[in-house]
Amino acid sequence: MNLFNPTPDDAVAQASQAPLADRMRPRTLDEFVGQEHLLGPGKPLSLAIAHDDPTSMIFWGPPGTGKTTLAKIIAALTQSTFIEFSAVMSGIKEIKQVMVAAEKAAGFRSRTILFIDEIHRFNKAQQDAFLPYVERGAIRLIGATTENPSFELNAALLSRCRVYTLLALSETQIVALLERALGDKTRGLGASGVAADEEALATIASYASGDARNALNALDVAANLAAEEPARRIDKEIAAEALQRRVLLYDKKGEQHYDIVSALHKSVRNSDVDASLYWLGRMLQAGEDPMYVARRMVRMAVEDVGLAAPEALNLCLSAKDAMHFLGQPEGDLALAQAIVYLALAPKSNAVYTAYGAVRGDIEATAAEPVPLHLRNAPTKLMKSLDYGKGYQYAHNVEGRVADMECLPPSLAGRRYYHPTQEGREKLLAQRMDEVARIRAGKRKPK
């Protein structure tokens, strides 16, 4: 055996031992499944490949959608040297060395595709290292990321690349890939004699959350389990055993995190109790910090329910305390109880809107001094300067409402809070009208 360069037999042996997902990786566009919006006839990426467009690109999409595979296919079609790095495993120093070598090779009309997986792991300063080589055309950069490039890549690099968004595969597409793997006798499981029920494949596809790699790996495990059975057939029970638990697509620091939080908040705001429970479950089952969820629910209570149902705030704070006291999974029910209440509670954003208007006025107007009649006068000097002069003690006047302006002169008469007619806030609106009538009745006619 050659310790440094594997022989052809060694290469075949290594390939046969590779994971099923790697063995079944498409080698041509004809084998590629999904992304018809990019690869269909006349679609942007299809045209770019056909015209041998040398522009660098970013593939953005969830795991298992074919980002690495597409990069390798493009390299093969354009007869380019393909160099693959992972931003998790490699530093910018090694990549710079490769870029220098690629630039020298470009002088001999040799093309290099530098594929960077998880490119968002490089910070903005490190990403700048690619710019001169990309700009000069010394390399064709293809970056893959599961994170939104608008947030994770610097603007200079982004402007020099085309961004292609890859979508999660449908369950039908996943099933097609699984069937192909079962029937392929060279790269897949065809030689094993293992078959699978349609229901089992549908189960694996459903649990894969659009991730082809995850689905093929689950099929590989299921096939090994089925090979021990007399029937050598993957049924739903074997598929479930291989899966163990559903794979939830969720990144606690990435875009999926913010998308699902947004879905939860907007479902509550729209009083959709079932959707609210579902998105809450998605977050908790995926391992989100329950205290983060509790904090978001407190925000919903004050922003979207407000004084229409002021008890919602207390309920959310109690749910937070219950989660802290019980832990999971028991505490999950406390959050579920609170989310149901939030979804079904009457809604008002009147306080949220009012406070936003207050902040706007504070930023847009001068910081006026407190009117003299509202100031304390603990010393003789302050009294001599008219501090407190004209102040009316509300408890000593009829109706306990004084006809006294409490805003700075430039904002006199400004109204911020406009209660709705929802829930308890309807009573607050009536009280505001009553206060206005009492105050108006005390004003002297001009």
Secondary structure, 3 states (H helix, E strand, C coil): CCCCCCCHHHHHHHHHHCCHHHHCCCCCCCCCCCCHHHHCCCCHHHHHHHCCCCCEEEEECCCCCCHHHHHHHHHHHCCCEEEEEECCCCCHHHHHHHHHHHHHHHCCCCCEEEEEECHHHCCHHHHHHHHHHHHHCCCEEEEEECCCHHHHCCHHHHHCEEEEECCCCCHHHHHHHHHHHHHCCCCCCHHHCCEECHHHHHHHHHHCCCCHHHHHHHHHHHHHHHCCCCCCEECHHHHHHHHCCCCCCCCCCCHHHHHHHHHHHHHHHCCCHHHHHHHHHHHHHCCCCHHHHHHHHHHHHHHHHHHHCCHHHHHHHHHHHHHHHHCCCCCHHHHHHHHHHHHHCCCCCHHHHHHHHHHHHHHHCCCCCCCHHHCCCCCHHHHHCCCCCCCCCHHHCHHHCCCCCCCCHHHCCCCCCCCCCCCCHHHHHHHHHHHHHHHHHCCCCC
